[in-house]
Amino acid sequence: MNVPQAIELLLNRMNTRQQFVGGAFAALGATTGSLQMQQRDVNAAISQWREAHDMSGLRQVTSMLHVYGNLTDAEFEQIMETLDGEK
């Protein structure tokens, strides 16, 4: 796996989370403002990587998605190894 593939997996998992939580919140009549903030964090992390090759934001997003259960332990480890391997 390379960094663009890791980003693709993160975006896929983020979109899965938005669909699930968005549907659950919509059923309750609530908003998904926190998901919008998380999407901004993901976008900022990707921009930070593209502009400065700084992986810290991507690591944080990876950890966040893992905590929320959107990444398996194996996916989490694979992405972190990819990010740690990039210089």
FIGU-410607 format. One record per atom (N, C-alpha, C): residue number from 0; residue in one letter; atom name; x, y, z. Coordinates in pm, whole numbers, padded with zeros to 5 digits, always signed. Each point is the difference from the previous one (the first is absolute). Layout:
BEGIN
torke pos: NUM; code: A; site: CA; x: X; y: Y; z: Z .
...
//
This chain:
BEGIN
torke pos: 0; code: M; site: N; x: +00085; y: -00117; z: +00000 .
torke pos: 0; code: M; site: CA; x: -00085; y: +00117; z: +00000 .
torke pos: 0; code: M; site: C; x: +00089; y: +00124; z: +00000 .
torke pos: 1; code: N; site: N; x: -00041; y: +00100; z: -00077 .
torke pos: 1; code: N; site: CA; x: +00070; y: +00128; z: +00002 .
torke pos: 1; code: N; site: C; x: -00093; y: +00105; z: +00061 .
torke pos: 2; code: V; site: N; x: +00049; y: +00121; z: +00015 .
torke pos: 2; code: V; site: CA; x: -00078; y: +00104; z: +00069 .
torke pos: 2; code: V; site: C; x: -00130; y: +00032; z: -00074 .
torke pos: 3; code: P; site: N; x: +00000; y: +00017; z: -00133 .
torke pos: 3; code: P; site: CA; x: -00129; y: +00025; z: -00067 .
torke pos: 3; code: P; site: C; x: -00101; y: -00113; z: +00023 .
torke pos: 4; code: Q; site: N; x: +00046; y: -00124; z: +00004 .
torke pos: 4; code: Q; site: CA; x: -00091; y: -00112; z: +00027 .
torke pos: 4; code: Q; site: C; x: -00051; y: +00007; z: +00145 .
torke pos: 5; code: A; site: N; x: +00086; y: +00038; z: +00091 .
torke pos: 5; code: A; site: CA; x: -00041; y: +00016; z: +00140 .
torke pos: 5; code: A; site: C; x: -00105; y: +00110; z: +00013 .
torke pos: 6; code: I; site: N; x: +00021; y: +00110; z: -00070 .
torke pos: 6; code: I; site: CA; x: -00097; y: +00110; z: +00002 .
torke pos: 6; code: I; site: C; x: -00133; y: -00046; z: -00058 .
torke pos: 7; code: E; site: N; x: +00006; y: -00075; z: -00109 .
torke pos: 7; code: E; site: CA; x: -00123; y: -00051; z: -00061 .
torke pos: 7; code: E; site: C; x: -00078; y: -00087; z: +00099 .
torke pos: 8; code: L; site: N; x: +00072; y: -00087; z: +00073 .
torke pos: 8; code: L; site: CA; x: -00065; y: -00084; z: +00100 .
torke pos: 8; code: L; site: C; x: -00060; y: +00085; z: +00112 .
torke pos: 9; code: L; site: N; x: +00073; y: +00100; z: +00046 .
torke pos: 9; code: L; site: CA; x: -00052; y: +00089; z: +00104 .
torke pos: 9; code: L; site: C; x: -00127; y: +00072; z: -00046 .
torke pos: 10; code: L; site: N; x: +00002; y: +00050; z: -00123 .
torke pos: 10; code: L; site: CA; x: -00118; y: +00070; z: -00052 .
torke pos: 10; code: L; site: C; x: -00118; y: -00095; z: -00014 .
torke pos: 11; code: N; site: N; x: +00027; y: -00122; z: -00043 .
torke pos: 11; code: N; site: CA; x: -00105; y: -00100; z: -00012 .
torke pos: 11; code: N; site: C; x: -00063; y: -00027; z: +00135 .
torke pos: 12; code: R; site: N; x: +00082; y: -00018; z: +00102 .
torke pos: 12; code: R; site: CA; x: -00051; y: -00027; z: +00134 .
torke pos: 12; code: R; site: C; x: -00071; y: +00122; z: +00058 .
torke pos: 13; code: M; site: N; x: +00049; y: +00119; z: -00030 .
torke pos: 13; code: M; site: CA; x: -00066; y: +00122; z: +00047 .
torke pos: 13; code: M; site: C; x: -00138; y: +00012; z: -00064 .
torke pos: 14; code: N; site: N; x: -00010; y: -00028; z: -00129 .
torke pos: 14; code: N; site: CA; x: -00129; y: +00006; z: -00069 .
torke pos: 14; code: N; site: C; x: -00096; y: -00104; z: +00055 .
torke pos: 15; code: T; site: N; x: +00050; y: -00118; z: +00033 .
torke pos: 15; code: T; site: CA; x: -00084; y: -00103; z: +00060 .
torke pos: 15; code: T; site: C; x: -00055; y: +00048; z: +00132 .
torke pos: 16; code: R; site: N; x: +00085; y: +00064; z: +00079 .
torke pos: 16; code: R; site: CA; x: -00042; y: +00053; z: +00130 .
torke pos: 16; code: R; site: C; x: -00105; y: +00108; z: -00018 .
torke pos: 17; code: Q; site: N; x: +00018; y: +00088; z: -00097 .
torke pos: 17; code: Q; site: CA; x: -00095; y: +00107; z: -00021 .
torke pos: 17; code: Q; site: C; x: -00136; y: -00056; z: -00041 .
torke pos: 18; code: Q; site: N; x: +00000; y: -00100; z: -00084 .
torke pos: 18; code: Q; site: CA; x: -00127; y: -00058; z: -00044 .
torke pos: 18; code: Q; site: C; x: -00074; y: -00064; z: +00116 .
torke pos: 19; code: F; site: N; x: +00073; y: -00075; z: +00083 .
torke pos: 19; code: F; site: CA; x: -00062; y: -00068; z: +00113 .
torke pos: 19; code: F; site: C; x: -00051; y: +00100; z: +00104 .
torke pos: 20; code: V; site: N; x: +00087; y: +00089; z: +00044 .
torke pos: 20; code: V; site: CA; x: -00037; y: +00094; z: +00105 .
torke pos: 20; code: V; site: C; x: -00100; y: +00102; z: -00054 .
torke pos: 21; code: G; site: N; x: +00019; y: +00045; z: -00122 .
torke pos: 21; code: G; site: CA; x: -00095; y: +00095; z: -00058 .
torke pos: 21; code: G; site: C; x: -00140; y: -00056; z: -00006 .
torke pos: 22; code: G; site: N; x: -00012; y: -00125; z: -00039 .
torke pos: 22; code: G; site: CA; x: -00132; y: -00064; z: -00003 .
torke pos: 22; code: G; site: C; x: -00059; y: -00015; z: +00137 .
torke pos: 23; code: A; site: N; x: +00080; y: -00036; z: +00097 .
torke pos: 23; code: A; site: CA; x: -00048; y: -00016; z: +00138 .
torke pos: 23; code: A; site: C; x: -00043; y: +00134; z: +00057 .
torke pos: 24; code: F; site: N; x: +00079; y: +00106; z: -00025 .
torke pos: 24; code: F; site: CA; x: -00036; y: +00132; z: +00051 .
torke pos: 24; code: F; site: C; x: -00125; y: +00053; z: -00069 .
torke pos: 25; code: A; site: N; x: -00010; y: -00023; z: -00130 .
torke pos: 25; code: A; site: CA; x: -00116; y: +00048; z: -00074 .
torke pos: 25; code: A; site: C; x: -00128; y: -00063; z: +00054 .
torke pos: 26; code: A; site: N; x: +00008; y: -00127; z: +00038 .
torke pos: 26; code: A; site: CA; x: -00116; y: -00068; z: +00056 .
torke pos: 26; code: A; site: C; x: -00043; y: +00064; z: +00132 .
torke pos: 27; code: L; site: N; x: +00096; y: +00058; z: +00071 .
torke pos: 27; code: L; site: CA; x: -00029; y: +00064; z: +00128 .
torke pos: 27; code: L; site: C; x: -00025; y: +00150; z: -00013 .
torke pos: 28; code: G; site: N; x: +00014; y: +00052; z: -00122 .
torke pos: 28; code: G; site: CA; x: -00021; y: +00143; z: -00022 .
torke pos: 28; code: G; site: C; x: +00118; y: +00086; z: +00044 .
torke pos: 29; code: A; site: N; x: +00118; y: -00058; z: +00018 .
torke pos: 29; code: A; site: CA; x: +00118; y: +00074; z: +00046 .
torke pos: 29; code: A; site: C; x: +00085; y: +00042; z: -00120 .
torke pos: 30; code: T; site: N; x: +00107; y: +00074; z: +00030 .
torke pos: 30; code: T; site: CA; x: +00092; y: +00044; z: -00105 .
torke pos: 30; code: T; site: C; x: +00128; y: -00082; z: +00003 .
torke pos: 31; code: T; site: N; x: +00078; y: +00014; z: -00104 .
torke pos: 31; code: T; site: CA; x: +00128; y: -00073; z: -00008 .
torke pos: 31; code: T; site: C; x: +00116; y: +00097; z: -00001 .
torke pos: 32; code: G; site: N; x: -00007; y: +00104; z: +00082 .
torke pos: 32; code: G; site: CA; x: +00105; y: +00102; z: +00004 .
torke pos: 32; code: G; site: C; x: +00136; y: -00056; z: +00035 .
torke pos: 33; code: S; site: N; x: +00006; y: -00096; z: +00093 .
torke pos: 33; code: S; site: CA; x: +00129; y: -00057; z: +00037 .
torke pos: 33; code: S; site: C; x: +00063; y: -00074; z: -00116 .
torke pos: 34; code: L; site: N; x: -00082; y: -00062; z: -00083 .
torke pos: 34; code: L; site: CA; x: +00054; y: -00068; z: -00119 .
torke pos: 34; code: L; site: C; x: +00058; y: +00101; z: -00098 .
torke pos: 35; code: Q; site: N; x: -00061; y: +00115; z: -00011 .
torke pos: 35; code: Q; site: CA; x: +00053; y: +00104; z: -00088 .
torke pos: 35; code: Q; site: C; x: +00135; y: +00048; z: +00051 .
torke pos: 36; code: M; site: N; x: +00012; y: +00012; z: +00133 .
torke pos: 36; code: M; site: CA; x: +00129; y: +00041; z: +00058 .
torke pos: 36; code: M; site: C; x: +00105; y: -00108; z: -00027 .
torke pos: 37; code: Q; site: N; x: -00038; y: -00126; z: +00012 .
torke pos: 37; code: Q; site: CA; x: +00095; y: -00108; z: -00027 .
torke pos: 37; code: Q; site: C; x: +00040; y: +00000; z: -00147 .
torke pos: 38; code: Q; site: N; x: -00093; y: +00029; z: -00090 .
torke pos: 38; code: Q; site: CA; x: +00033; y: +00007; z: -00142 .
torke pos: 38; code: Q; site: C; x: +00099; y: +00113; z: -00025 .
torke pos: 39; code: R; site: N; x: -00016; y: +00112; z: +00068 .
torke pos: 39; code: R; site: CA; x: +00097; y: +00110; z: -00013 .
torke pos: 39; code: R; site: C; x: +00137; y: -00044; z: +00049 .
torke pos: 40; code: D; site: N; x: +00004; y: -00078; z: +00109 .
torke pos: 40; code: D; site: CA; x: +00127; y: -00051; z: +00052 .
torke pos: 40; code: D; site: C; x: +00067; y: -00091; z: -00102 .
torke pos: 41; code: V; site: N; x: -00080; y: -00086; z: -00063 .
torke pos: 41; code: V; site: CA; x: +00054; y: -00091; z: -00102 .
torke pos: 41; code: V; site: C; x: +00056; y: +00081; z: -00117 .
torke pos: 42; code: N; site: N; x: -00077; y: +00098; z: -00047 .
torke pos: 42; code: N; site: CA; x: +00046; y: +00083; z: -00112 .
torke pos: 42; code: N; site: C; x: +00127; y: +00076; z: +00036 .
torke pos: 43; code: A; site: N; x: +00007; y: +00052; z: +00123 .
torke pos: 43; code: A; site: CA; x: +00119; y: +00072; z: +00044 .
torke pos: 43; code: A; site: C; x: +00121; y: -00094; z: +00007 .
torke pos: 44; code: A; site: N; x: -00022; y: -00122; z: +00046 .
torke pos: 44; code: A; site: CA; x: +00109; y: -00097; z: +00011 .
torke pos: 44; code: A; site: C; x: +00055; y: -00035; z: -00139 .
torke pos: 45; code: I; site: N; x: -00090; y: -00016; z: -00096 .
torke pos: 45; code: I; site: CA; x: +00043; y: -00031; z: -00137 .
torke pos: 45; code: I; site: C; x: +00077; y: +00118; z: -00058 .
torke pos: 46; code: S; site: N; x: -00049; y: +00120; z: +00020 .
torke pos: 46; code: S; site: CA; x: +00069; y: +00120; z: -00049 .
torke pos: 46; code: S; site: C; x: +00138; y: +00014; z: +00063 .
torke pos: 47; code: Q; site: N; x: +00007; y: -00027; z: +00130 .
torke pos: 47; code: Q; site: CA; x: +00128; y: +00008; z: +00072 .
torke pos: 47; code: Q; site: C; x: +00100; y: -00099; z: -00059 .
torke pos: 48; code: W; site: N; x: -00047; y: -00119; z: -00034 .
torke pos: 48; code: W; site: CA; x: +00089; y: -00100; z: -00060 .
torke pos: 48; code: W; site: C; x: +00044; y: +00044; z: -00140 .
torke pos: 49; code: R; site: N; x: -00094; y: +00049; z: -00080 .
torke pos: 49; code: R; site: CA; x: +00032; y: +00041; z: -00137 .
torke pos: 49; code: R; site: C; x: +00097; y: +00118; z: -00004 .
torke pos: 50; code: E; site: N; x: -00020; y: +00096; z: +00088 .
torke pos: 50; code: E; site: CA; x: +00079; y: +00122; z: -00003 .
torke pos: 50; code: E; site: C; x: +00134; y: -00014; z: +00070 .
torke pos: 51; code: A; site: N; x: +00004; y: -00072; z: +00113 .
torke pos: 51; code: A; site: CA; x: +00122; y: -00003; z: +00081 .
torke pos: 51; code: A; site: C; x: +00050; y: -00142; z: +00027 .
torke pos: 52; code: H; site: N; x: -00067; y: -00099; z: -00055 .
torke pos: 52; code: H; site: CA; x: +00033; y: -00141; z: +00027 .
torke pos: 52; code: H; site: C; x: +00003; y: -00029; z: +00150 .
torke pos: 53; code: D; site: N; x: -00087; y: +00070; z: +00071 .
torke pos: 53; code: D; site: CA; x: -00014; y: -00018; z: +00145 .
torke pos: 53; code: D; site: C; x: -00109; y: -00104; z: +00024 .
torke pos: 54; code: M; site: N; x: +00036; y: -00110; z: +00065 .
torke pos: 54; code: M; site: CA; x: -00092; y: -00112; z: +00021 .
torke pos: 54; code: M; site: C; x: -00080; y: +00011; z: +00131 .
torke pos: 55; code: S; site: N; x: +00027; y: +00100; z: +00082 .
torke pos: 55; code: S; site: CA; x: -00063; y: +00004; z: +00133 .
torke pos: 55; code: S; site: C; x: -00152; y: +00005; z: -00007 .
torke pos: 56; code: G; site: N; x: -00054; y: +00076; z: -00091 .
torke pos: 56; code: G; site: CA; x: -00146; y: +00008; z: -00014 .
torke pos: 56; code: G; site: C; x: -00061; y: -00131; z: -00045 .
torke pos: 57; code: L; site: N; x: +00069; y: -00068; z: -00093 .
torke pos: 57; code: L; site: CA; x: -00049; y: -00130; z: -00046 .
torke pos: 57; code: L; site: C; x: +00004; y: -00103; z: +00111 .
torke pos: 58; code: R; site: N; x: +00103; y: +00007; z: +00082 .
torke pos: 58; code: R; site: CA; x: +00008; y: -00092; z: +00115 .
torke pos: 58; code: R; site: C; x: -00116; y: +00026; z: +00097 .
torke pos: 59; code: Q; site: N; x: -00030; y: +00126; z: +00023 .
torke pos: 59; code: Q; site: CA; x: -00109; y: +00035; z: +00092 .
torke pos: 59; code: Q; site: C; x: -00134; y: -00049; z: -00056 .
torke pos: 60; code: V; site: N; x: -00024; y: +00021; z: -00128 .
torke pos: 60; code: V; site: CA; x: -00124; y: -00046; z: -00062 .
torke pos: 60; code: V; site: C; x: -00010; y: -00152; z: +00006 .
torke pos: 61; code: T; site: N; x: +00111; y: -00067; z: -00025 .
torke pos: 61; code: T; site: CA; x: +00002; y: -00146; z: +00007 .
torke pos: 61; code: T; site: C; x: -00037; y: -00047; z: +00140 .
torke pos: 62; code: S; site: N; x: +00057; y: +00063; z: +00100 .
torke pos: 62; code: S; site: CA; x: -00031; y: -00036; z: +00138 .
torke pos: 62; code: S; site: C; x: -00146; y: +00027; z: +00033 .
torke pos: 63; code: M; site: N; x: -00053; y: +00112; z: -00046 .
torke pos: 63; code: M; site: CA; x: -00139; y: +00036; z: +00025 .
torke pos: 63; code: M; site: C; x: -00094; y: -00105; z: -00059 .
torke pos: 64; code: L; site: N; x: +00024; y: -00038; z: -00125 .
torke pos: 64; code: L; site: CA; x: -00087; y: -00098; z: -00064 .
torke pos: 64; code: L; site: C; x: +00013; y: -00137; z: +00065 .
torke pos: 65; code: H; site: N; x: +00118; y: -00032; z: +00048 .
torke pos: 65; code: H; site: CA; x: +00019; y: -00128; z: +00070 .
torke pos: 65; code: H; site: C; x: -00078; y: +00000; z: +00132 .
torke pos: 66; code: V; site: N; x: +00006; y: +00109; z: +00074 .
torke pos: 66; code: V; site: CA; x: -00072; y: +00011; z: +00126 .
torke pos: 66; code: V; site: C; x: -00151; y: -00013; z: -00022 .
torke pos: 67; code: Y; site: N; x: -00050; y: +00060; z: -00108 .
torke pos: 67; code: Y; site: CA; x: -00143; y: -00006; z: -00030 .
torke pos: 67; code: Y; site: C; x: -00041; y: -00135; z: -00058 .
torke pos: 68; code: G; site: N; x: +00096; y: -00088; z: -00027 .
torke pos: 68; code: G; site: CA; x: -00032; y: -00132; z: -00050 .
torke pos: 68; code: G; site: C; x: -00015; y: -00009; z: -00150 .
torke pos: 69; code: N; site: N; x: +00043; y: +00104; z: -00071 .
torke pos: 69; code: N; site: CA; x: -00010; y: -00003; z: -00146 .
torke pos: 69; code: N; site: C; x: +00119; y: -00067; z: -00066 .
torke pos: 70; code: L; site: N; x: +00106; y: -00019; z: +00074 .
torke pos: 70; code: L; site: CA; x: +00117; y: -00072; z: -00050 .
torke pos: 70; code: L; site: C; x: +00023; y: -00122; z: +00088 .
torke pos: 71; code: T; site: N; x: +00026; y: -00113; z: -00063 .
torke pos: 71; code: T; site: CA; x: +00037; y: -00118; z: +00078 .
torke pos: 71; code: T; site: C; x: +00140; y: +00020; z: +00056 .
torke pos: 72; code: D; site: N; x: +00037; y: -00084; z: +00094 .
torke pos: 72; code: D; site: CA; x: +00136; y: +00007; z: +00054 .
torke pos: 72; code: D; site: C; x: +00103; y: -00020; z: -00111 .
torke pos: 73; code: A; site: N; x: -00027; y: -00094; z: -00090 .
torke pos: 73; code: A; site: CA; x: +00094; y: -00028; z: -00111 .
torke pos: 73; code: A; site: C; x: +00012; y: +00120; z: -00093 .
torke pos: 74; code: E; site: N; x: -00113; y: +00064; z: -00032 .
torke pos: 74; code: E; site: CA; x: +00005; y: +00118; z: -00087 .
torke pos: 74; code: E; site: C; x: +00075; y: +00113; z: +00069 .
torke pos: 75; code: F; site: N; x: -00028; y: +00020; z: +00127 .
torke pos: 75; code: F; site: CA; x: +00068; y: +00103; z: +00077 .
torke pos: 75; code: F; site: C; x: +00151; y: -00021; z: -00004 .
torke pos: 76; code: E; site: N; x: +00044; y: -00121; z: +00030 .
torke pos: 76; code: E; site: CA; x: +00144; y: -00030; z: +00000 .
torke pos: 76; code: E; site: C; x: +00062; y: +00018; z: -00138 .
torke pos: 77; code: Q; site: N; x: -00072; y: -00044; z: -00103 .
torke pos: 77; code: Q; site: CA; x: +00054; y: +00013; z: -00136 .
torke pos: 77; code: Q; site: C; x: +00015; y: +00147; z: -00039 .
torke pos: 78; code: I; site: N; x: -00100; y: +00080; z: +00030 .
torke pos: 78; code: I; site: CA; x: +00008; y: +00143; z: -00035 .
torke pos: 78; code: I; site: C; x: +00112; y: +00068; z: +00080 .
torke pos: 79; code: M; site: N; x: +00008; y: -00029; z: +00129 .
torke pos: 79; code: M; site: CA; x: +00104; y: +00063; z: +00081 .
torke pos: 79; code: M; site: C; x: +00139; y: -00040; z: -00046 .
torke pos: 80; code: E; site: N; x: +00019; y: -00127; z: -00038 .
torke pos: 80; code: E; site: CA; x: +00129; y: -00044; z: -00053 .
torke pos: 80; code: E; site: C; x: +00032; y: +00073; z: -00129 .
torke pos: 81; code: T; site: N; x: -00101; y: +00020; z: -00084 .
torke pos: 81; code: T; site: CA; x: +00020; y: +00074; z: -00125 .
torke pos: 81; code: T; site: C; x: +00042; y: +00144; z: +00029 .
torke pos: 82; code: L; site: N; x: -00071; y: +00065; z: +00092 .
torke pos: 82; code: L; site: CA; x: +00032; y: +00139; z: +00032 .
torke pos: 82; code: L; site: C; x: +00135; y: +00012; z: +00066 .
torke pos: 83; code: D; site: N; x: +00035; y: -00096; z: +00087 .
torke pos: 83; code: D; site: CA; x: +00130; y: +00003; z: +00066 .
torke pos: 83; code: D; site: C; x: +00114; y: -00029; z: -00097 .
torke pos: 84; code: G; site: N; x: -00029; y: -00074; z: -00107 .
torke pos: 84; code: G; site: CA; x: +00102; y: -00035; z: -00097 .
torke pos: 84; code: G; site: C; x: +00031; y: +00110; z: -00099 .
torke pos: 85; code: E; site: N; x: -00090; y: +00097; z: -00011 .
torke pos: 85; code: E; site: CA; x: +00021; y: +00111; z: -00093 .
torke pos: 85; code: E; site: C; x: +00089; y: +00106; z: +00065 .
torke pos: 86; code: K; site: N; x: +00095; y: +00046; z: -00075 .
torke pos: 86; code: K; site: CA; x: +00090; y: +00107; z: +00049 .
torke pos: 86; code: K; site: C; x: -00028; y: +00129; z: -00070 .
//
